[in-house]
Amino acid sequence: MKPGFRLPTRRHALAALGLGIPAVLTTWRGSVHAQALRNITFVQPNPSAINGFQLHVAIGQGYFKDEGLNVRVETVDGSAPVLQALAAGQAHFGRPGPAPVLLARSRGVDVVFLYNAVPTSSFGIVVKRDSAYKSPADLKGKVIGVGTRDGAEVGFARAILNDLKMTEPRDYTFIPVGDGGPAAAGFLRGDIEAYVAATSDAAILNQRGIFVRDITPEKFLTYFGNGFAAMGDYIAKNPDIVEGFGRALVRGTKFAMDDKNRATVMKHLAAGNRMEGENQAFANALFEAVRGKATPKDLSKGWGYQDPAHWQAWQKSLLASGDLKKPLPNLEAAYTNKFIEAWNRSK
């Protein structure tokens, strides 16, 4: 989900990545020394640098270049185009959600989750603060807004509603209303009674005077959010690049978590999204919220670690909702913790 700076539509996003429409590639981000580095394309599902702070801080600090990598960042609209870019070979790494990854794998796309960037759910079902709704069960018969029809937030919300024996369209309706700012308009027009919001979306809604509260049941907070992924064959052929990429992410994460680095961190994030950095008070508040979601409850296994039980919970919810028709033949192939130790070990 995305802090309100609507980039191209999904069609335009796919065009920019050459998925069916001729592409005009952007210039490589980096210095004249970049020629000696290996060029890496990273695709994010929204324009927010704060949502993907690990990567943008690592770029700003030069951690990728320390690993011999020159990272170019491209933005598309949601997890589905991220996965399409990876599958088409137009990107090396991306940041999709877990539900879209499992659905893609069910269709034979060998995408692999590498790094759990948001171990605590980055989504929540929010309603207007002064509304009477206390639980998602109260939304029976109502219209619920989502950013995009195939975004990671949809799988998250369906898991909750399915647990309440609610199905679409019998008990509720999802409609895409966009992110942050456009979602505020949806509330104002009365188009939606609730919205499946990322941390950034909730912050934007509150900033724009649409004060919201989260009615997500606590047990769903372990439904982790977007993380870093790549195609299985790319990982197998380029373990050194994957190791360097993840090690830079861990260094960026650790740097961002240290409060004494806050001014530098915010500078790096503003470089990643100039518009996002224009309101420093808002940017700082949003970063604080996102940073909290990115902190594991147990760091003993290292940054980026993926709990197999949490993947099982995601698959179970997708099966129950009907999004997955049958269990994946090898759920463990959807993710790997193979690189965690190397990433978290000082070089």
Protein Blocks (a to p, Z undefined) as FASTA:
>chain_A
ZZhiacddfklmmmmnopopacdddddeddfklmmpccdddddfbfbfklmmmmmmmmmn
ommmmnopacdddddedjklmmmmmmnopafbdcddfklmmmmmmnopacddfbdfblba
fbdcdddfkbmbfbfklmgoiacddfbfkbmklmmmmmmmmmnopacfkloccddebjhj
lmmmmmmnopafbdcddfklmmmmmmnopacddfbdfklmmmccddddddfklmmmmmml
mmmmmmmmmmmmmmmmpmklmmmmmmmmmmmomklmmmmmlmmmmmmmmmmmmpcfblkn
oghiacfklmmmmmmmmmmnomambdcfblmlmpccklmmmmmpcZZ
